Every structure is written in structure tokens, then in C-alpha cells.
Amino acid sequence: MRRLWLVRHGPTGAKGMCGWTDLPADLSDVARLNRLSLALPWVPVVSSDLRRAVTTADALAEDRPRLPHDPALREMHFGAWEMRTHLEVEAEAPVLARALWAEPGDHAPPGGESWNALRRRIGSALDRLQAAHPELIVVCHFGPILATLQRARGISALEVFAQRIEPLSLTVLTRDESGWRVEAVDHRP
């Protein structure tokens, strides 16, 4: 059996689409971090290589084994739309912006990554990591958590886009020979 504890990094305060921009996380809510840490098992911790995920993982790791940061766990790459608001992007490129959110799949921001490319990247990374560590805490981002949840539930991107994933929330997924089981989504201990 394989189990993933997916943790979204701490809040950044960013107002635009924050993909590969390396912003810090606000980890000032120590009580919330402590509650989250207590909800996690003593298994290895891995994070994306972006600072907001690294510092969140470091704060939660305590004595848990800490694996090297993995760039394959990064958020979706928004290319030219990085750090811009949805309104700004829609005003500049309305057809592509609407297609990206209404028909996610192979549409991508200029110089960025499509939803399907993100799903493939995250799926491959988690399969690789879980081959060595069947039980794993993964501190990452909104998009990777949604992509993994979409895979586990076998639902469309539009369906999974309706799911909230708050900063410092926990999503727990189990996978065995019968398939995936979703144990918790956006849980805030």
C-alpha cells in the first residue's frame, strides 16, 4: 500500500498567478504549523525546490527524514502570465485565458505549461518518489495537489478545479491494488 500526505505550503500573500516565482511563505502561525505537524506520521518529507515549499517542509519535518528538494514538484509554470491576475490576463488574451480555465488540457500560457503537462510531470515525480518511499509527506503547491487528486478520483480537470486547497491544508491519498482512496481533502487540523 502507498500513502501520500500532501501539504500545501504556507500562504504567500501573492495576488497573481504564482507558479515558478520563488516567493517566501508566511509561517508566523506557529500553532497551526504545530497542529499540522501532529496530524502527520513519522515518514519521509519531500518538497518542491521553491522557497515557500522548502521552508514549510523544514518547519514540519522535525525529526522526520528529509529528502532532497525536487523541482518536479513545482507549481504549474505560468510563463508570461506569471504573477499577473486573471483579470489582467483575460483583458490581454481573452480567448486563450478562457480556454485555459474552461477547457483545461493542452492549452498553455505563452511560454508556460499546460494542465496536462503539469499532470504528467507530477504523476511521474510521485511514482518515482513512492517507488523508494511508499509512505511520503509531500509539501508542494495548489496545482500539483489538484493534479494528484484528479488522478486519484478519476475526474475531469474542470471537476477538480472546483476543489479548494488552502495553504497549510492536508490532503491524504492511499493507493493499493484496488486503486486510489481519498481519505481527506483540504483538511485543516
C-alpha positions in Angstrom: 0.0 0.0 0.0 1.1 3.5 -0.8 0.0 6.6 1.1 0.6 10.3 0.3 0.1 13.2 2.8 0.0 16.2 0.5 0.5 19.6 2.3 0.1 22.9 0.6 2.8 25.3 1.5 2.2 28.3 3.8 0.5 31.5 2.5 2.5 33.8 0.3 0.2 36.8 0.0 0.6 36.8 -3.8 -2.3 38.3 -5.7 -1.5 37.0 -9.1 -0.7 33.5 -10.6 2.3 32.4 -8.7 3.9 29.4 -10.4 7.7 29.3 -10.5 8.2 32.7 -8.9 10.2 31.9 -5.7 8.2 33.7 -3.0 8.6 33.1 0.7 5.8 31.5 2.8 4.4 33.3 5.9 5.0 30.7 8.6 4.1 33.0 11.5 1.1 30.9 12.6 3.2 28.5 14.8 0.1 27.0 16.4 -1.3 26.0 13.1 2.0 24.5 12.0 2.2 22.5 15.2 -1.3 21.1 14.7 -0.5 20.2 11.2 2.8 18.5 12.2 0.9 16.5 14.9 -1.5 15.3 12.2 1.4 13.9 10.1 3.0 10.5 10.5 6.7 9.9 11.1 7.6 9.2 7.4 10.0 10.9 5.0 9.3 14.5 3.9 9.9 15.9 0.4 9.1 19.3 -1.1 9.4 21.2 -4.3 12.5 23.3 -4.6 10.6 26.6 -4.3 11.3 28.5 -1.1 7.7 28.6 0.0 7.5 24.8 0.0 11.1 24.2 1.3 10.6 26.4 4.4 7.1 24.9 5.1 8.6 21.3 4.8 11.5 22.3 7.0 9.1 23.6 9.6 7.1 20.4 9.6 9.9 17.9 9.3 11.2 18.0 12.9 12.9 14.6 13.3 11.3 13.1 10.2 13.7 12.0 7.4 14.1 15.0 4.9 14.5 14.1 1.3 16.2 16.4 -1.2 14.1 19.2 -2.7 12.5 18.0 -6.0 12.0 20.6 -8.8 9.5 18.2 -10.5 7.1 19.0 -7.6 6.9 22.7 -8.5 3.6 24.6 -9.2 2.4 25.0 -12.8 4.6 27.2 -14.9 2.5 30.3 -15.9 5.1 31.6 -18.3 4.3 35.2 -19.4 1.3 35.2 -17.1 3.4 34.7 -14.0 2.4 37.0 -11.1 -0.4 38.5 -13.2 -4.1 38.4 -12.1 -6.8 36.6 -14.0 -8.4 39.9 -14.9 -5.1 41.2 -16.4 -4.6 38.1 -18.5 -8.2 37.9 -19.7 -8.0 41.6 -20.8 -4.9 40.8 -22.8 -5.7 37.4 -24.2 -9.3 36.6 -23.6 -9.7 33.6 -25.9 -6.6 31.8 -24.5 -7.4 32.7 -20.9 -10.9 31.4 -21.2 -9.7 28.2 -22.9 -7.1 27.6 -20.3 -9.7 27.6 -17.4 -12.8 26.4 -19.2 -11.2 23.6 -21.3 -8.0 22.7 -19.3 -5.8 20.2 -21.0 -3.3 21.2 -23.7 -3.8 25.0 -23.6 -0.8 26.8 -22.0 0.0 30.3 -21.1 2.7 31.8 -23.5 6.0 30.3 -22.5 4.3 28.3 -19.8 2.9 24.8 -19.1 -0.4 23.2 -19.9 -2.5 21.4 -17.3 -1.8 18.1 -19.0 1.9 18.7 -18.9 1.7 19.5 -15.2 -0.3 16.3 -14.5 2.3 14.2 -16.4 5.2 15.9 -14.5 3.6 15.4 -11.1 2.4 11.9 -11.7 5.9 10.8 -12.8 7.6 12.5 -9.9 5.3 10.9 -7.3 5.5 7.5 -8.9 9.3 7.8 -8.8 9.4 9.0 -5.2 7.0 6.4 -4.0 8.9 3.6 -5.6 11.5 4.3 -2.9 9.2 5.7 -0.2 5.7 4.1 -0.3 4.6 6.4 2.6 5.5 10.0 2.0 4.7 13.6 3.1 4.9 15.9 0.1 4.9 19.7 0.6 4.0 21.3 -2.6 1.5 23.6 -4.3 -2.1 24.0 -5.3 -1.8 22.7 -8.9 0.2 19.5 -8.0 -2.3 18.7 -5.2 -5.2 19.1 -7.6 -3.5 17.1 -10.3 -2.9 14.2 -7.9 -6.5 14.5 -6.6 -7.7 14.4 -10.2 -5.7 11.2 -10.8 -6.9 9.6 -7.6 -10.6 10.4 -8.2 -10.6 9.8 -12.0 -12.4 13.1 -12.6 -12.0 15.8 -15.1 -9.9 18.9 -14.7 -13.0 21.1 -14.5 -14.4 19.0 -11.7 -11.1 19.1 -9.7 -10.8 22.9 -10.3 -13.9 23.3 -8.0 -11.9 21.9 -5.1 -10.4 24.3 -2.5 -6.9 23.6 -1.3 -6.0 26.2 1.3 -2.4 27.0 2.4 -1.2 24.7 5.2 -4.0 22.2 4.4 -3.6 18.4 4.3 -4.9 16.0 1.6 -4.4 12.3 2.2 -4.5 9.7 -0.6 -4.0 5.9 -0.3 -3.3 3.6 -3.2 -3.3 -0.2 -3.2 -4.0 -3.0 -5.7 -7.7 -2.0 -5.9 -6.9 1.6 -6.7 -6.9 5.0 -5.1 -8.8 6.0 -1.9 -9.2 9.7 -0.9 -9.0 9.9 2.9 -9.0 13.7 3.4 -9.0 16.8 1.2 -8.2 20.3 2.3 -8.2 19.2 5.9 -7.1 22.0 8.3 -6.1 20.4 11.7 
